Amino acid sequence: MAGIGKRMRPHSLFVPKPLMKIAGKAMVHRLIEELAKSIDSKIKNIGFVTGDFGKDIENELLNIAGNANANGKIYYQKEALGTAHAIYCASDLLNNEVVIAFADTLFKADFKVDKEKEAIIWIYEVKDPQNYGVVKIDEQNIVTDFIEKPKEKISNKAIVGLYYFKNGDLLNNEIRNIIRNKIIVDGEYQLTTVLENLKNKGLKFSIGPVKEWLDCGNKNTFIATNSRILEFADRKELTGRNVKVRNSQIIDPCYIGDNVKIYNSIIGPYVSIEYDSEISKCIISNSIIYNNSRVSGIVASQSIIGSNVEYLKSDEELSIGDFSIYKIIR
């Protein structure tokens, strides 16, 4: 999670994208929860590969690891040298059983990690594979080829950014090998290079399907993922403490955080409002409003409003005679 999240700016300027909240929980928190459900044994260590996000962010990450009863560790990728290099920054954890997860995506899956497999790559079938890394498989569901963003429709099985290795040392050694030999593709050390090399050396990659892949790459997909998470969520977890709702309608599913105040408004469906925010005289759907913001007098959908924002539109007083036309043209 060392990237700077350009496609989510301005919302990722002060908060790393994987720590942006969806229905009250950071994206990376939800990812770890899903992984914990899928792994029968205890997770011992969770390594976060980050940029220099500051101590407050690091402490939040360590708390997320602690919530999973795991030991959290912070690693730094100081230069954008590729996915393989990012993983290698946490090389002291690349031994025994290892799960690699890219922190800017969420998934819904009904699976358990099969520890009898040498390695597993989780995939999701997409309509347009040209924007993804994909795999080809044989009759035994073993990967035969890795293709990065194919120009022809060779396969629709997209790699979702989730991997299991029974022997993490193999992964560690192969990444070390491509870095030592400066095997660079498009200016970076690519994980797909490592996977292809390991396959050619005899490692068998099985595939694991996920039933839903929730993209968080840009504003619109982030809002769509928020909507899906709200649909999945336990309704008991969607309303915080000390919420005040007056003369308003909440259309489920919505997440309303602690100390939120809602007056004279219609909220929902698919709205998340983070703690200490105040909403008045609004109609809002399919949107996210972060903490400690005040919003008044708007009709909004497909919107993200950040933290500590004031967006206040005052009422108009009108006296319009017969046969008049009043237009607001934007």
URMOTA-V732679 format. One record per backbone hydrogen bond with DSSP energy under -1.0 kcal/mol. NH is the residue of the N-H (numbers start at 1). CO is the residue of the C=O. If there is no record, write none. Layout:
nh=NH co=CO
nh=NH co=CO
//
This chain:
nh=8 co=5
nh=9 co=6
nh=11 co=8
nh=13 co=10
nh=19 co=16
nh=20 co=17
nh=22 co=25
nh=25 co=22
nh=27 co=20
nh=28 co=18
nh=30 co=26
nh=31 co=27
nh=32 co=28
nh=33 co=29
nh=34 co=30
nh=35 co=31
nh=36 co=32
nh=37 co=33
nh=46 co=71
nh=48 co=73
nh=50 co=75
nh=53 co=51
nh=58 co=54
nh=59 co=55
nh=60 co=56
nh=61 co=57
nh=62 co=58
nh=63 co=59
nh=64 co=60
nh=65 co=61
nh=66 co=62
nh=67 co=63
nh=69 co=66
nh=70 co=65
nh=71 co=44
nh=73 co=46
nh=75 co=48
nh=77 co=50
nh=81 co=79
nh=84 co=189
nh=86 co=82
nh=87 co=83
nh=88 co=84
nh=89 co=85
nh=90 co=87
nh=91 co=88
nh=93 co=90
nh=94 co=91
nh=95 co=93
nh=98 co=165
nh=100 co=163
nh=102 co=161
nh=106 co=214
nh=108 co=212
nh=113 co=38
nh=117 co=114
nh=120 co=164
nh=121 co=206
nh=122 co=162
nh=123 co=208
nh=124 co=158
nh=126 co=156
nh=132 co=129
nh=134 co=147
nh=135 co=157
nh=136 co=145
nh=138 co=142
nh=141 co=138
nh=143 co=205
nh=144 co=136
nh=145 co=136
nh=147 co=134
nh=149 co=132
nh=154 co=152
nh=158 co=124
nh=158 co=156
nh=159 co=133
nh=160 co=122
nh=163 co=100
nh=164 co=120
nh=165 co=98
nh=166 co=118
nh=168 co=96
nh=170 co=167
nh=172 co=168
nh=173 co=169
nh=174 co=170
nh=175 co=171
nh=176 co=172
nh=177 co=173
nh=178 co=174
nh=179 co=175
nh=180 co=176
nh=181 co=177
nh=183 co=178
nh=184 co=182
nh=185 co=188
nh=188 co=185
nh=189 co=81
nh=194 co=190
nh=195 co=191
nh=196 co=192
nh=197 co=193
nh=198 co=194
nh=199 co=195
nh=200 co=196
nh=201 co=197
nh=202 co=199
nh=203 co=198
nh=206 co=119
nh=207 co=141
nh=208 co=121
nh=210 co=123
nh=211 co=108
nh=212 co=108
nh=214 co=106
nh=222 co=218
nh=223 co=219
nh=224 co=220
nh=225 co=221
nh=226 co=222
nh=227 co=223
nh=228 co=224
nh=229 co=225
nh=230 co=226
nh=231 co=227
nh=232 co=228
nh=233 co=229
nh=237 co=234
nh=238 co=235
nh=240 co=256
nh=244 co=260
nh=246 co=262
nh=249 co=265
nh=251 co=267
nh=255 co=271
nh=256 co=238
nh=257 co=273
nh=259 co=241
nh=260 co=257
nh=261 co=277
nh=262 co=244
nh=263 co=279
nh=264 co=246
nh=266 co=282
nh=267 co=249
nh=268 co=284
nh=270 co=253
nh=272 co=287
nh=273 co=255
nh=274 co=289
nh=276 co=258
nh=278 co=293
nh=279 co=261
nh=280 co=295
nh=281 co=263
nh=283 co=298
nh=284 co=266
nh=285 co=300
nh=286 co=269
nh=288 co=303
nh=289 co=272
nh=290 co=305
nh=292 co=275
nh=294 co=309
nh=295 co=278
nh=296 co=311
nh=297 co=280
nh=300 co=283
nh=305 co=288
nh=308 co=291
nh=311 co=294
nh=313 co=296
nh=324 co=321
//
